[in-house]
Amino acid sequence: MTILDKIVKDKREEVTLRKGLIPVTQLEQSILFERETISLANNLRHSDSGIIAEHKRRSPSKSVINQSLNVQDVAKGYEDAGVCGMSVLTDGKYFGGSLDDLLTARASCHLPLLRKEFIIDEYQLLEAKAYGADVILLIAAILTREEIKQFSEFAKRLNLDVLLEVHNEEELHKSVMPSLDMLGVNNRNLKTFEVSLETSKTLSALIPNDFVKVSESGISNIEAIKELKPYGYQGFLIGENFMKTDNAGESAKQFIESLL
């Protein structure tokens, strides 16, 4: 059983539990459910930096990254730094995140927020909307084509942007459909955890230009971004690089200043 299989198995149990605690009607009555969402895809299309900065406490591959930074400071710092959007990990067991982190980030900034989560049920999209997200992540490695279609179309009805993540050509071919806004290429090999920008370069030619291309994982310096821009990438998801410092916002600010 891979780490991804384990995460998905636990996620199914968690979602079943959450559904029993908070009914759909309660999510739909949330104050944030009616708010107008901000499009991350539009922000990336009109940005010089394309940075999506992440709030991430730990991960299965790196264990602890940073447990001490609070979400409010990070969100404000990222906004001041001029990032295009913020990714918020909401998985508790493996990443130390929560939906409360999303809520705090929403109250602290006006950035488009991505709920970074292992989505396996429509219920999680309603949660994302109710807790202030603007964008959802779908991971091709854990979903069938039918599920990708179902979840992405449901997200569009909720006015949420959809970022679909792929790791290889096979996942890309099964995933491309009109209900996606952004196609993210994760440079991390899920089996070995090794990271290579070649993955983004190779897959870029296969991604139709209707979608905003986003590169994820292993982007820790401006050279990586300069290397990927000629391949049509407009978005760059940076997780650990800013979070492993004492001041994520300041770190993002310096990074963007040196990039531009």
NORPEHU-V994531 format. One record per backbone hydrogen bond with DSSP energy under -1.0 kcal/mol. CO is the residue of the C=O (numbers start at 1). NH is the residue of the N-H. If there is no record, write none. Layout:
co->{CO,CO}
nh->{NH,NH}
This chain:
co->{2,3,4,5,6,7,8,9,10,11,12,13,14,15,16,17,18,23,24,27,30,32,39,40,41,42,44,50,51,51,52,53,55,57,57,59,63,70,71,72,73,74,75,76,77,78,85,86,87,88,91,92,95,99,100,101,102,103,105,112,113,113,114,115,116,117,121,122,122,123,124,125,126,127,128,129,134,135,136,138,139,140,144,145,146,147,148,149,150,151,152,153,154,155,156,161,162,162,163,164,165,166,168,169,170,172,177,181,182,183,184,185,187,189,194,196,197,198,199,200,203,204,208,212,213,213,214,215,216,218,222,223,224,225,228,228,229,235,236,238,239,240,242,247,248,249,250,251,252,253,254,255,256}
nh->{6,7,8,9,10,11,12,13,14,15,16,17,18,19,20,21,22,27,28,30,33,35,43,44,45,46,47,236,84,85,238,87,89,65,66,63,59,74,75,76,77,78,79,80,81,83,53,114,55,116,97,96,58,103,104,105,106,107,109,86,134,135,88,137,90,119,124,125,126,127,128,129,130,131,133,132,161,115,163,165,142,143,148,149,150,151,152,153,154,155,156,157,158,160,159,136,181,182,138,184,140,186,172,173,174,176,180,212,164,214,166,216,196,193,189,199,201,202,203,204,206,207,211,183,234,235,185,237,187,220,226,227,228,229,231,233,232,215,52,54,243,244,245,251,252,253,254,255,256,257,258,259,260}
